[in-house]
Amino acid sequence: MDYRQLRAFIAVFEARNITTAARSIHLSQPALSGSIKALEEALGTTLFVRQARGVEVTEDARALYPEAQRMVADAGRLLARFKQDRERQPLQIGVEQDVGAAVVRQVVLAAAGIAPAVRLQLVTGCMGAARLASEELRCEDELFLPLLSETFVLALPLLGDQRGWITCPAQPSHQRLQTCYDAAPVAEAETFALALEMVAAGLGVAIVPQSLAAGHPGVRSEPLLQLDLRRRIGLCYCAQALALEGVIQLRDALQRQAKIVQKNSAV
């Protein structure tokens, strides 16, 4: 007993006519009759009795009908699920260092909104059809869709003494932040995230993006007095990436999200 036999049975049961049933499921009449015969042999019973016009259903056919409907529906859902997964186009997005969780979630939500068109793949670093990065890391040939504008704050340990500055010379923001330091650094970190771990351990204080400091349980933050240092995080992509439908749909979904946020903020 297989899916095709059950479909043939349902078609004949509902039409009460072999010719009409064969036409409805795009089978030849001999092929449909063969499927019904094979099903009857597998079940060891007669399902239909031929009449001068059409067929008459037996009691066993009446008992089988709701079960056959359920099994065919289950099989259809299973086939649709695997077909959908095959048809999804992979969309790889790189996530650069020190991108806050809020922006990553924003991209994931946007990708979920365009499913099943794409299968999102998040990877670390400068990879993929597009990437999440600060505007300072944008390449010359890339377009930039801003998703978050945030200030820099002073991150301090929850407990312990503040022993000095922890700096991040490898970060593009380092040159702008140097004017804030009034003494030589006591330590250096490659990323803002690593600097925060040093702060949490009580080694010193650091100037970091607000989104990273707010999400760290081991530090507290204070505004930088009389300074308004900011950075923008967004989606970086080159013009050639727009040849991929997934990139276009993700960009458009992120733009719609941004408009909704702006509208709600204005209320």
C-alpha positions as CSV (number, residue, x, y, z in Angstrom):
1,M,0.0,0.0,0.0
2,D,1.6,3.2,-1.1
3,Y,0.8,6.9,-1.6
4,R,-0.2,6.6,-5.3
5,Q,-2.6,3.7,-4.5
6,L,-4.3,5.7,-1.7
7,R,-4.6,8.8,-4.0
8,A,-6.2,6.6,-6.7
9,F,-8.6,5.1,-4.1
10,I,-9.7,8.5,-2.8
11,A,-10.3,9.7,-6.3
12,V,-12.5,6.7,-7.2
13,F,-14.3,6.8,-3.8
14,E,-15.2,10.5,-4.3
15,A,-16.1,10.3,-8.0
16,R,-17.7,6.9,-8.0
17,N,-16.5,6.6,-11.6
18,I,-13.1,5.2,-12.9
19,T,-12.9,7.5,-15.9
20,T,-13.7,10.7,-14.0
21,A,-11.3,9.7,-11.2
22,A,-8.5,9.0,-13.6
23,R,-8.9,12.4,-15.2
24,S,-9.0,14.2,-11.9
25,I,-5.5,12.9,-10.8
26,H,-4.0,12.9,-14.4
27,L,-3.7,9.1,-14.7
28,S,-4.7,6.8,-17.5
29,Q,-7.7,4.6,-16.8
30,P,-5.6,1.4,-17.0
31,A,-3.0,2.8,-14.6
32,L,-5.7,3.9,-12.1
33,S,-7.4,0.5,-12.3
34,G,-4.1,-1.2,-11.7
35,S,-3.5,0.8,-8.6
36,I,-6.9,0.0,-7.2
37,K,-6.4,-3.7,-7.9
38,A,-3.0,-3.7,-6.2
39,L,-4.5,-2.0,-3.2
40,E,-7.3,-4.5,-2.9
41,E,-4.8,-7.3,-3.1
42,A,-2.6,-5.8,-0.4
43,L,-5.6,-5.4,1.9
44,G,-7.2,-8.7,1.0
45,T,-10.6,-7.1,0.3
46,T,-12.8,-5.7,-2.4
47,L,-13.2,-1.9,-2.3
48,F,-15.4,-1.2,-5.3
49,V,-18.0,-3.1,-7.3
50,R,-18.4,-2.1,-10.9
51,Q,-21.8,-1.1,-12.0
52,A,-23.3,-0.2,-15.4
53,R,-22.5,3.4,-14.6
54,G,-19.6,3.9,-12.3
55,V,-18.8,1.9,-9.2
56,E,-20.4,1.1,-5.8
57,V,-18.3,1.4,-2.7
58,T,-18.1,-1.4,-0.2
59,E,-18.2,-1.2,3.6
60,D,-14.5,-1.8,3.7
61,A,-14.0,1.2,1.4
62,R,-16.1,3.4,3.7
63,A,-13.9,2.4,6.6
64,L,-10.7,3.0,4.6
65,Y,-11.7,6.4,3.2
66,P,-11.0,8.6,6.3
67,E,-7.8,6.8,7.1
68,A,-6.6,7.1,3.5
69,Q,-7.4,10.9,3.6
70,R,-5.3,11.3,6.7
71,M,-2.3,9.3,5.4
72,V,-2.3,11.1,2.0
73,A,-2.5,14.5,3.8
74,D,0.4,13.5,6.1
75,A,2.5,12.4,3.1
76,G,1.6,15.6,1.3
77,R,2.8,17.7,4.2
78,L,6.0,15.7,4.4
79,L,6.7,16.1,0.7
80,A,6.0,19.9,0.8
81,R,8.4,20.3,3.8
82,F,11.3,18.7,2.0
83,K,10.6,20.4,-1.3
84,Q,10.5,23.7,0.6
85,D,13.9,23.0,2.2
86,R,15.4,22.1,-1.1
87,E,14.1,25.3,-2.7
88,R,15.5,27.7,0.0
89,Q,18.5,29.6,-1.3
90,P,21.4,29.7,1.2
91,L,22.2,33.3,2.3
92,Q,25.5,33.6,4.1
93,I,26.0,36.8,6.3
94,G,29.3,37.5,8.0
95,V,29.3,39.0,11.5
96,E,32.3,41.1,12.3
97,Q,33.8,41.3,15.8
98,D,32.0,43.4,18.4
99,V,28.6,43.6,16.7
100,G,26.0,43.7,19.4
101,A,23.4,40.9,19.9
102,A,20.6,43.4,19.2
103,V,21.7,43.9,15.6
104,V,22.2,40.1,15.0
105,R,18.7,39.5,16.3
106,Q,17.4,42.2,13.9
107,V,18.9,40.4,10.9
108,V,17.6,37.0,12.1
109,L,14.1,38.4,12.5
110,A,14.3,39.9,9.0
111,A,15.4,36.6,7.5
112,A,12.6,34.8,9.3
113,G,10.2,37.3,7.7
114,I,11.2,36.3,4.2
115,A,11.3,32.5,4.8
116,P,11.0,30.2,3.0
117,A,12.9,32.1,0.4
118,V,16.2,31.8,2.1
119,R,18.2,29.6,4.5
120,L,20.2,32.0,6.6
121,Q,23.8,31.2,7.5
122,L,25.6,33.3,10.0
123,V,29.4,33.1,10.0
124,T,32.1,35.1,11.8
125,G,34.3,37.6,10.1
126,C,34.5,39.2,6.6
127,M,32.6,36.5,4.7
128,G,29.3,35.9,2.9
129,A,27.2,37.8,0.5
130,A,26.9,40.7,3.0
131,R,28.1,41.3,6.5
132,L,27.3,43.1,9.7
133,A,29.9,45.6,10.6
134,S,30.6,49.1,11.9
135,E,30.6,51.8,9.2
136,E,34.3,52.3,9.8
137,L,34.9,48.7,8.5
138,R,33.0,49.3,5.3
139,C,35.1,48.8,2.1
140,E,35.3,51.4,-0.6
141,D,33.2,49.4,-3.0
142,E,30.5,48.5,-0.5
143,L,27.1,50.0,0.1
144,F,26.0,50.5,3.7
145,L,22.5,50.1,5.3
146,P,22.6,51.6,8.8
147,L,20.8,49.5,11.4
148,L,21.9,50.9,14.7
149,S,23.5,54.2,15.9
150,E,25.0,54.0,19.4
151,T,27.2,56.0,21.7
152,F,30.4,55.0,23.4
153,V,30.3,54.7,27.2
154,L,32.8,54.2,30.0
155,A,32.7,50.6,31.2
156,L,33.8,50.1,34.8
157,P,34.1,46.9,37.0
158,L,31.2,46.2,39.4
159,L,33.7,45.8,42.2
160,G,37.3,46.8,42.8
161,D,39.6,49.6,42.0
162,Q,39.8,51.3,38.6
163,R,43.6,50.8,37.9
164,G,43.8,52.5,34.5
165,W,42.8,52.4,30.8
166,I,42.3,49.3,28.8
167,T,42.5,50.3,25.1
168,C,41.7,48.5,21.8
169,P,44.3,49.7,19.3
170,A,43.2,47.3,16.6
171,Q,39.7,48.8,16.5
172,P,38.9,51.5,13.8
173,S,37.5,53.7,16.6
174,H,40.8,53.8,18.4
175,Q,42.0,57.1,16.9
176,R,38.8,58.8,17.9
177,L,39.0,57.5,21.4
178,Q,42.6,58.4,22.1
179,T,41.5,62.0,23.0
180,C,39.7,60.5,26.0
181,Y,42.7,58.8,27.6
182,D,44.5,60.9,30.2
183,A,47.2,58.3,31.0
184,A,49.1,55.5,29.5
185,P,47.1,52.2,29.1
186,V,47.6,49.4,31.6
187,A,46.4,46.8,29.1
188,E,45.3,46.3,25.5
189,A,42.7,44.1,23.9
190,E,42.0,43.2,20.3
191,T,38.3,43.6,20.6
192,F,35.8,45.5,22.7
193,A,34.4,42.2,24.0
194,L,37.8,41.2,25.3
195,A,38.3,44.6,26.8
196,L,35.0,44.1,28.7
197,E,36.3,40.8,30.2
198,M,39.4,42.7,31.5
199,V,37.1,45.3,33.0
200,A,35.0,42.7,34.6
201,A,38.1,41.2,36.1
202,G,38.9,44.5,37.7
203,L,42.0,45.3,35.6
204,G,40.8,48.8,34.6
205,V,38.2,50.8,32.7
206,A,37.5,50.9,28.9
207,I,35.5,53.0,26.4
208,V,33.3,50.6,24.5
209,P,30.0,50.7,22.5
210,Q,26.9,51.0,24.6
211,S,25.3,47.8,23.2
212,L,28.2,45.7,24.3
213,A,28.5,47.2,27.8
214,A,24.8,46.9,28.4
215,G,24.8,43.2,27.7
216,H,27.7,42.3,29.9
217,P,26.7,41.2,33.5
218,G,30.1,42.0,35.0
219,V,30.4,45.7,34.3
220,R,28.5,48.9,34.8
221,S,28.6,51.8,32.4
222,E,28.6,55.6,32.6
223,P,28.1,58.2,29.9
224,L,31.2,60.0,28.6
225,L,30.8,63.5,30.0
226,Q,30.8,66.3,27.4
227,L,31.5,63.9,24.6
228,D,29.2,62.4,22.0
229,L,31.3,59.6,20.4
230,R,29.1,57.4,18.3
231,R,29.3,54.5,15.8
232,R,26.9,53.1,13.3
233,I,26.4,49.4,12.7
234,G,24.8,48.1,9.5
235,L,24.7,45.8,6.6
236,C,27.7,46.1,4.2
237,Y,27.3,44.7,0.7
238,C,28.7,45.3,-2.7
239,A,26.6,46.0,-5.7
240,Q,27.3,42.6,-7.2
241,A,25.6,41.0,-4.2
242,L,22.3,42.5,-5.4
243,A,22.4,39.8,-8.1
244,L,21.3,37.4,-5.3
245,E,17.6,37.6,-4.6
246,G,18.2,36.7,-0.9
247,V,20.3,39.8,-0.4
248,I,17.7,42.1,-2.0
249,Q,14.9,40.5,0.1
250,L,17.0,40.8,3.3
251,R,17.9,44.4,2.6
252,D,14.2,45.3,1.9
253,A,13.1,43.5,5.1
254,L,15.6,45.4,7.2
255,Q,14.6,48.7,5.7
256,R,10.9,47.9,6.5
257,Q,11.9,47.1,10.1
258,A,13.8,50.4,10.4
259,K,10.8,52.4,9.2
260,I,8.6,50.7,11.7
261,V,11.1,51.5,14.5
262,Q,11.3,55.1,13.4
263,K,7.5,55.4,13.3
264,N,7.1,53.9,16.8
265,S,9.8,56.2,18.1
266,A,8.1,59.2,16.7
267,V,4.8,58.4,18.4
